[in-house]
Amino acid sequence: MSYSSDIAMNDRNLSTVQVSHWLQVPVRTVTSLAVAGALPGAFRVGRHWRFSEKQLLEWRNGQWAASTSAQAAGSGGSDTLTSMEKLYVDLLKPKSKKKLGSF
């Protein structure tokens, strides 16, 4: 097998910008989630993050299946946050500001 056919058989690697558009979140959030290990298939190439499209799709489909089965079971789903949702909420919290002394 040639190098080009090996690449064609593997899934695509997405950039941080592509993942941010796909998840509809800021690039900074994608980077924070990658650093925290919350996004599957994330790896670094030098200073740049790349993400396995196949693993992200499997992750999204698994989350969707889990949320729909929770709703079908009557748990409501909206009262229970997944670990991913909790991490996202924590990332969105404003950073505490240090109070400066009066001058």
N, C-alpha and C positions, 0 to 999 in steps of 0.2 A: 504494500500500500504506500502511496506517495504521501508526502507531507500535506498537500492541499486536500486530499481525500480524507485524511485524519481530521482535519479542521472541519470539513463539511459534516462529518458524522457526529461531532461533538456539538453541545449546545453553545449558544452565543454567550459572550461575556458582555455585560452591560456596564456602562459608566455610572458614576454617582448621579450625574444630571439625568440620565435616562431613567434610573430607578426613582428619582424624585418626581419626575413627570408621571411615571406609571403609578406611584403610590399617592400622588397629589399632595406631597409634603415638601417643605424646603430642603435644599441640598444639605444644609447643616444638620437637619434631623436625620437624614440618611447616613451621614458620616458618623453622627453620635450613636446611632443604632448599630452601625458596623463595628465601631470601636467597642461597644458594650457586648458584642457577640449576639445581638438580637436578630440579625438578618442572616438567613442561611446562605451558604455559597459565597460569602464575602471573603475576599483575599486582596492583598496589596501587591501592586507591581510598582516598586519604587515608592514614591510618595502618593500614588494614585490607588484608589479603591476600585475593584472590579467585582461584579456579582454574576453568578451563574444564573442565567435566565431560567433554565430548567428547574433548579432548586427553588428559586423564588416562586415560580408557578406552582410547584408542588406544595410549598408552604402556604401560599394564598388559598389554594384549593382545599388544603387540610383545615385551615382556619374557617373557611366558609362552611365546610361540611360540619365542623364541630359546632359552629354557632347555630346552624339550622337544626342540628340534632338536639341541641340544648333547648331551643325554642319549641321544637316538636314534643320534647319531654315535659313541657310545661314549666320549665324553670324561668321562662321569660327571657333569659339571655341578657337583658339589658341591665339587670341588677348585678351581674357577675362580670368582672373585668378579667380578660385574659392577661397573662403575664406580659404580652406584647403591648396591650392597651395600657397597663399600669406603667410600663417603662415609658411609653409615649407621653402619658400624663405627667410623669416626673420630669421628662425633658422639656415640657412646655411650661413648667412652673417658673415664675420669674426668679432670678437669682437674688439672694438677699443682699441688700445694699448696706455697706458699712456706714455707720453714722460718723460724720466728721465732727470734731470738736468745734465749738464756736470760736470765732476769732475776735 
